[in-house]
Each structure stands twice: as C-alpha cells, then as structure tokens.
Amino acid sequence: MVKRRFFNVVRRALRYGDAGVGLDDIEELGLPSMVHVPVWGGQPGFGDLKVGGEVATGQLLHGSDGGYVLSPVTGVICSVVERTGYLGRRYVRVSIEVSGEDRFDGGLVEAVGGSDFDFLRRHLVSVPGKGDFSLLVGFDPVVNVVVVHGMDEDIGVVTRRLMVQSDGLLEGISYLKQVVRAGRFVLVVCEGISGVSGVDRVEVKPVYPNGLPEVLMRRVPGLSGGGVGFVGPEAVLFFSRLSEGVIDFGKVVMVSGGGMASRLVKVRVGTAVGDILSSLGVVVGDGDRVILGGPMRGRAVSDLEEPVMWDTDAVLVQSGSEVIRAEDGQCINCGECIRVCPVRVPVNMLVRVLASGLYEEAAERYDLDSCIGCGLCDYVCVVRIPILQYIMLGRQEVMRLAEGTNG
C-alpha cells in the first residue's frame, strides 16, 4: 500500500447548495399496494420467506445463510425471487402485497412498551436513516462514539440537513444512548445550520466531499480512532418516536429532476421508485435515467420497481438529453483527477491498471482500497472515462478473487 497524506487541495470546490425546499414542504404519500425489500444472503423459499405467508409490520423475517429483513408493512408475501444486483451481487427480493393498516409485530410492540433494549438491539436490524443498524449495535469492538450525521453525502441533496433541524432530535439521542450504549454522541452539521443544543456539535464547511464519513473521520477531533459509528438524523428521530410508543417506518426522500422543482416526500420503506414518480406525475421516457442518490455517488436503477431503502435520501431523474455518456477513451495524462482526489490516489495509473484487468496489482500498488467513492475524478475527467465504475468493479473483483482463494 502506498503511504500518502490523506488530504489534498480540491481546486474546484463544489458546494452542497440549496434545493429550495424545507421541512414544511414534506408531502406524505399513502401506503403503496406493494413493497419490495432485499434480503442479502438469503435463498428463495427458505425460512420465513415463503409465498403466501402473512407478515406484520416490524416482523423480522429470516432467509438462509444469515440473511434477514425487517418487514416495513403488514401484508402477504407474494413473490420471493433471486436477483443479481449492483456489481453482480446476488440477493433475494421479497415482494409484499400491502394489506392496509399496520398490524405491528407483537414482540416489537411489547419491547417498545417495556423499554426492552436487549430485544431492540437484536430485532431492529434496520431503521429509517440506518440500513445496517444491526452492525452498529453488534460491532466488535464496541462503538464508543456515535456520529449523528447531519450532512448529506451528495451535492444537490438536502434531506439530512433538513431532518437534523427537526424537533425531537435530543429526545431521540437520549433514547438511542440506551440502545447503543455508546459513551459519546457527536452531532455533525453544515456551518450555519440551526439545530439541537445540549450535545457535542461540530460544524463543517458545506463543500463536497466534506460530508462523507471517511472525510469526517479525519477532520473531526476524536473520530480518527476505532469504535465510531454513523447514523442519519432520521434514525435518531425514529427512536424519538419510539420513546413515545410510535413505530414509524417512513422515510423522507428528496425527489428532483424530471422537469419539476425538487420535492420532499415521506414514503414507506420498500416503496418502488416508479410508484413515487407516478404519484408526483413524473413520466420516465426512453433514454431517461433514474438514480437512487445524487449526481456524484448515486446509482442508476435497472427497473422502476427498485425500492426506497432504509438509507435512501434522494431520487434523481435525468432526462436523456442531460445524461453525460461515458466514453471508452484513453487517458491523456492531464492530471486533473489526481489534483482533485481528496485522498491523493494516483488515479491516472490506477484506471490504466484496472482497465487491463490487473485488479490485485491495483490494490497492492495503486491504492484501490483508499478510494472513498466521491466521484470527483469522474467529474473532472475531460475524456469522460468512467473512473468510479472501474474502481467499483475492481473492488468487487478483488473480493471475488479473495473469496476464491479462501474457498
């Protein structure tokens, strides 16, 4: 591994910006007729994942190989299908036909009413604003510092910056402390953002990619060591409502593009992006691109049944005329990618090695694992090489090769 200073000066500063919406603009969409939830590591028809099975809101369903999913609705499982996801990852998509009003899982209701924090640690594998909550409470070594991450991770997205200003944040932190058992909570927000007092607060310049956890770990005092976990403000607000006996699996998402002004909607986790866009009157045409996330780090969906997940903050629609197509060009050694890289990866050399399929060499000699996925190299590349896609593919191939060696 090449040793370098972590930070470099980004010459072309990208500010997070303002989408022109506020907390009062949140529109709550009704329950969809169906939701889709992925189970990583499960197998079709195994365990609780059986077509025709009735599920309650908040019920923990188990697949095989340690796979599990928390049902965000009450309904009947109508489909269990094995699929191939981003970068070839296999998973099972469970589709649930929504029955109507929520009938909550009895064990979860009892645990909430009796403040059974041990049960909540075991049961709440995901919550709005923290898709991998089970890792936070089960982390080894124990998480010592929880960062309430009030900065968005992509430009043009304002979901977290708005939700961190919501009422109930301090109450949620107090309740979450009992669940997570961390010694310290730190609230990270953009400069100038109003918000809760009574908790350690750090303000960060609203310049991309300052909101990425990897950057914050280096720049915020006390976060450079181990035992640090991140949660979104919506996760904290979920526990604030939980302290009042309310179980709410809704997720606030910013929807932009598609010829409309940005809008904030609250939808049930698992709602298909196609259902959201249809409710807002957005028509997706041939050649248009729908992205979960923002323009720098977002992931284009392969079909409109792709669901909003526990940590989805934004949906972006790009018309075909707005999409900048990647090209299979040759690097001209302009050096722009190296100059903007916040972790000083030798991007020009890395992409050459990756394009040649030399994935292990990329990891060993050219800092493949140091990339934080900010996408700035893609943004400045004058040849339009899909650098970030090469890097993501390279990482996946290194993992696959390692699994083959270990197997």
C-alpha positions in Angstrom: 0.0 0.0 0.0 1.3 3.4 -1.0 1.5 5.8 2.0 0.4 9.3 1.4 -1.1 12.3 3.2 -4.9 11.9 3.4 -5.9 15.3 2.1 -5.2 17.3 -1.0 -6.5 20.7 -2.0 -9.6 20.3 -4.2 -9.3 23.2 -6.7 -12.9 23.1 -8.0 -14.9 23.4 -4.8 -18.4 22.0 -5.1 -20.8 23.4 -2.5 -23.8 21.3 -1.4 -26.2 24.1 -2.3 -29.9 24.6 -1.5 -32.8 22.7 -3.2 -35.4 25.4 -2.3 -37.5 23.1 0.0 -38.0 23.0 3.7 -39.4 20.8 6.5 -42.9 22.3 5.9 -42.8 21.1 2.3 -42.7 17.4 3.2 -45.6 15.5 1.4 -46.7 12.2 3.0 -47.6 9.7 0.3 -50.0 6.9 1.2 -49.2 3.3 1.5 -48.3 1.6 -1.8 -50.1 -1.5 -2.9 -46.8 -3.4 -2.8 -43.3 -3.0 -1.3 -40.1 -4.7 -2.2 -37.3 -5.5 0.3 -34.0 -7.2 -0.4 -32.5 -10.0 1.7 -28.8 -10.3 1.3 -27.5 -13.8 1.8 -31.0 -15.5 1.7 -32.3 -18.1 -0.6 -35.8 -18.2 -2.2 -38.4 -20.1 -0.3 -36.2 -20.6 2.7 -37.2 -20.0 6.3 -39.9 -17.3 6.7 -39.6 -16.2 3.1 -42.5 -18.2 1.7 -45.0 -17.0 -0.8 -48.4 -16.7 0.8 -47.0 -16.1 4.3 -48.6 -13.3 6.3 -46.3 -10.7 7.8 -46.7 -7.9 10.3 -45.1 -4.5 10.3 -41.8 -4.8 12.1 -41.7 -8.6 11.9 -38.2 -10.0 11.4 -38.0 -12.4 8.6 -35.2 -14.9 8.1 -33.6 -16.3 5.0 -30.8 -18.7 4.7 -27.1 -18.0 5.3 -27.8 -15.4 8.0 -30.0 -13.3 5.6 -32.8 -11.4 7.3 -35.2 -8.5 6.6 -37.5 -6.3 8.7 -40.9 -6.1 7.1 -41.9 -2.4 6.8 -45.6 -3.2 6.2 -48.4 -5.6 7.0 -49.3 -7.9 4.2 -48.8 -11.1 2.4 -45.6 -12.3 0.7 -46.5 -12.6 -3.0 -43.0 -13.1 -4.5 -39.6 -14.3 -3.5 -37.1 -14.0 -6.3 -33.4 -14.4 -6.5 -31.8 -11.4 -8.4 -28.5 -10.0 -9.4 -27.8 -6.5 -8.0 -25.2 -3.9 -8.4 -21.8 -5.2 -9.5 -23.1 -8.8 -9.7 -24.1 -9.2 -6.0 -26.8 -11.9 -5.6 -29.7 -11.3 -3.3 -33.4 -12.2 -2.8 -36.1 -9.7 -3.4 -39.2 -10.2 -1.2 -42.3 -8.5 -2.5 -45.1 -8.0 0.0 -48.7 -7.1 -1.0 -49.8 -4.5 1.4 -53.0 -5.3 3.4 -53.8 -1.8 4.6 -53.4 -0.6 8.1 -50.4 -1.7 10.1 -50.6 -4.6 12.4 -47.4 -4.4 14.4 -45.2 -7.3 15.4 -46.2 -8.3 18.9 -42.7 -8.8 20.3 -41.7 -5.4 19.0 -44.7 -3.7 20.5 -44.1 -5.3 23.8 -40.4 -4.4 23.8 -41.2 -0.8 23.0 -43.8 -0.6 25.7 -41.5 -2.2 28.3 -38.2 -0.5 27.2 -36.7 -3.9 26.5 -33.4 -2.6 25.0 -31.9 -6.0 24.6 -34.8 -7.1 22.4 -34.5 -3.9 20.3 -30.8 -4.5 19.8 -31.5 -8.0 18.4 -34.6 -7.2 16.5 -34.1 -3.8 14.8 -31.7 -4.8 12.1 -32.6 -1.7 10.1 -34.3 1.6 10.9 -35.0 4.6 8.7 -31.8 6.5 8.3 -29.6 3.5 9.2 -29.9 0.5 7.0 -27.2 -1.5 8.8 -28.3 -0.7 12.4 -27.5 -4.3 13.5 -23.8 -3.6 12.7 -23.9 -0.5 14.9 -25.2 -2.4 18.0 -23.3 -5.6 17.3 -19.9 -4.0 16.3 -16.8 -5.6 17.8 -15.1 -3.7 19.4 -18.0 -1.8 20.9 -18.9 1.5 19.3 -17.6 4.3 21.6 -18.7 7.3 19.6 -21.9 7.7 17.6 -21.9 10.4 15.0 -25.3 11.9 14.2 -24.6 12.6 10.6 -26.5 15.7 9.7 -24.6 16.4 6.4 -25.7 15.0 3.1 -23.3 12.7 1.2 -24.0 14.2 -2.3 -24.4 17.6 -3.9 -27.9 18.9 -4.5 -29.4 16.7 -1.7 -30.8 18.4 1.4 -32.6 15.6 3.2 -30.3 15.2 6.2 -29.6 18.9 6.5 -33.3 19.5 6.9 -34.1 16.5 9.1 -31.4 17.3 11.5 -33.3 20.5 12.3 -36.5 18.6 13.3 -38.0 18.6 16.7 -37.3 15.6 18.8 -33.6 15.1 18.0 -32.4 15.5 21.5 -35.0 13.1 22.9 -34.0 10.6 20.2 -30.4 10.8 21.1 -31.3 10.2 24.8 -33.2 7.1 23.9 -30.7 5.8 21.4 -27.9 6.1 24.0 -29.7 3.4 26.0 -30.0 1.1 22.9 -26.5 1.6 21.6 -24.7 2.1 24.9 -22.1 4.4 23.4 -20.2 6.7 25.6 -20.3 9.8 23.4 -22.6 11.2 20.8 -21.4 13.9 18.3 -23.7 15.9 16.1 -22.1 16.9 12.7 -23.8 19.7 10.7 -23.0 22.1 7.9 -21.9 25.6 9.0 -24.8 27.9 9.7 -27.4 25.1 10.3 -29.6 25.7 13.2 -30.3 22.7 15.4 -30.4 21.0 18.7 -28.2 22.1 21.6 -27.2 20.0 24.6 -25.0 17.6 22.6 -21.4 17.8 21.3 -21.8 19.7 18.0 -19.3 20.1 15.1 -19.9 22.4 12.2 -18.3 21.6 8.8 -17.9 23.7 5.7 -20.6 22.8 3.2 -18.1 21.9 0.5 -18.2 18.5 -1.2 -17.0 15.9 -0.2 -16.8 17.1 3.4 -20.0 15.2 4.3 -18.5 11.8 3.6 -17.9 9.7 6.7 -14.3 8.9 5.6 -13.5 12.6 5.4 -15.2 13.4 8.7 -13.3 10.6 10.4 -10.1 12.5 9.6 -11.2 16.1 10.2 -13.4 15.9 13.3 -11.4 15.7 16.5 -11.9 12.4 18.4 -13.1 10.4 15.4 -9.8 9.2 13.9 -9.6 6.1 16.2 -11.8 3.0 16.1 -15.2 2.4 17.6 -17.0 5.1 15.6 -20.5 4.6 14.1 -22.6 6.9 12.0 -26.4 7.3 12.0 -28.6 9.7 10.0 -30.9 12.1 11.7 -33.9 10.1 10.7 -32.6 7.2 12.7 -32.5 9.4 15.7 -36.0 10.7 15.1 -37.2 7.1 14.7 -36.0 6.4 18.3 -37.5 9.7 19.4 -40.9 8.5 18.2 -40.2 5.0 19.6 -39.7 6.6 23.1 -43.3 7.8 22.7 -44.6 4.3 21.7 -44.8 5.1 18.0 -43.3 2.8 15.4 -42.7 4.6 12.1 -41.1 3.0 9.1 -41.5 6.0 6.9 -38.5 7.6 5.0 -38.2 11.1 3.8 -36.8 11.3 0.3 -35.9 14.3 -1.9 -37.1 13.8 -5.5 -35.6 16.1 -8.2 -35.3 16.3 -11.9 -37.9 15.1 -14.4 -38.9 18.7 -15.3 -40.2 19.6 -11.8 -38.9 21.5 -8.8 -37.4 19.5 -6.0 -39.9 17.9 -3.7 -39.7 16.2 -0.3 -41.9 13.1 0.2 -42.3 10.7 3.0 -42.9 7.2 1.9 -42.9 3.7 3.4 -39.6 1.9 3.2 -39.8 -0.6 0.3 -41.9 1.7 -2.0 -40.9 1.3 -5.6 -39.4 4.5 -7.1 -41.8 4.0 -10.0 -44.7 4.4 -7.6 -43.2 7.6 -6.2 -42.6 9.1 -9.6 -46.1 8.2 -10.7 -47.7 9.8 -7.6 -45.8 13.0 -8.4 -46.7 13.0 -12.1 -43.2 12.3 -13.4 -43.1 10.3 -16.6 -39.8 8.5 -17.3 -39.2 8.2 -21.0 -36.8 6.2 -23.2 -33.2 7.2 -22.5 -34.0 8.8 -19.2 -32.1 7.8 -16.1 -33.4 7.3 -12.6 -30.8 7.5 -9.8 -31.0 6.5 -6.2 -29.0 9.2 -4.5 -27.3 12.2 -6.0 -25.3 13.0 -9.2 -21.9 12.2 -7.8 -22.4 9.0 -5.8 -25.9 7.8 -6.9 -26.7 4.5 -8.5 -28.8 4.3 -11.6 -31.7 1.8 -11.2 -32.2 -1.0 -13.7 -36.0 -1.0 -13.3 -38.6 1.2 -11.7 -39.5 -1.5 -9.1 -36.3 -0.7 -7.3 -37.3 0.2 -3.8 -36.6 3.1 -1.5 -34.5 1.6 1.3 -33.8 2.5 4.9 -31.0 4.9 4.0 -32.2 6.3 0.6 -32.1 10.1 0.8 -32.8 11.1 -2.8 -34.2 10.1 -6.1 -32.9 11.9 -9.1 -34.4 11.8 -12.6 -32.2 12.8 -15.5 -33.7 13.2 -19.0 -31.8 11.6 -21.8 -30.5 14.9 -23.0 -29.0 15.7 -19.6 -27.1 12.4 -19.3 -23.4 12.7 -20.0 -22.3 9.5 -21.6 -19.1 7.8 -20.6 -16.7 7.1 -23.4 -14.1 4.4 -23.9 -11.3 6.9 -24.4 -7.7 6.9 -23.5 -6.3 8.8 -20.6 -4.4 11.9 -21.8 -2.4 12.4 -18.5 -3.9 15.9 -17.8 -3.6 15.2 -14.1 -7.0 16.7 -13.1 -8.1 13.5 -11.4 -5.1 13.4 -9.2 -5.4 17.1 -8.3 -9.0 16.8 -7.1 -8.7 13.5 -5.3 -9.1 14.1 -1.6 -7.1 11.0 -0.7 -4.4 11.5 -3.3 -4.9 8.2 -5.1 -2.7 8.0 -8.3 -5.9 7.8 -10.3 -4.3 8.0 -13.8 -2.2 4.9 -13.1 -5.0 3.2 -11.2 -7.5 3.4 -14.0 -5.0 2.1 -16.5 -4.3 -1.0 -14.4 -8.0 -1.6 -13.8 -8.8 -1.3 -17.5 -6.2 -4.0 -18.1 -7.9 -6.3 -15.6 -5.0 -6.2 -13.1 -7.2 -5.9 -10.0 -4.8 -7.3 -7.5 -2.0 -5.1 -8.7 -4.4 -2.1 -8.4 -5.0 -3.0 -4.8 -1.4 -3.7 -3.9 0.4 -0.8 -5.7 -2.1 1.9 -6.6 -4.3 2.4 -3.6 -7.5 0.9 -4.9 -8.8 0.4 -1.4 -8.1 4.1 -0.4 -10.7 5.5 -2.7 -13.7 7.0 -0.8 -16.0 6.9 -3.8 -16.6 10.7 -4.0 -16.7 10.7 -7.8 -14.6 13.9 -8.2 -12.3 12.1 -10.6 -15.3 11.3 -12.9 -16.5 14.9 -12.6 -13.2 16.4 -13.9 -12.2 13.8 -16.5 -12.1 15.6 -19.9 -12.1 12.2 -21.7 -15.2 11.0 -19.8 -13.6 7.8 -18.7 -16.0 6.1 -16.2 -13.3 6.1 -13.5 -15.5 5.4 -10.5 -17.2 2.4 -12.2 -13.7 1.0 -12.9 -12.9 1.4 -9.3 -16.1 -0.2 -8.0 -15.7 -3.1 -10.4 -12.1 -3.5 -9.4 -13.0 -3.7 -5.7 -15.7 -6.3 -6.5 -13.2 -8.4 -8.4 -10.6 -8.2 -5.7 -13.2 -9.5 -3.2 -14.2 -12.3 -5.6 -10.6 -13.3 -6.1 -10.1 -13.3 -2.3 -13.2 -15.5 -1.8 -11.9 -17.9 -4.4 -8.5 -18.2 -2.7 -10.1 -18.7 0.7 -12.5 -21.2 -0.7 
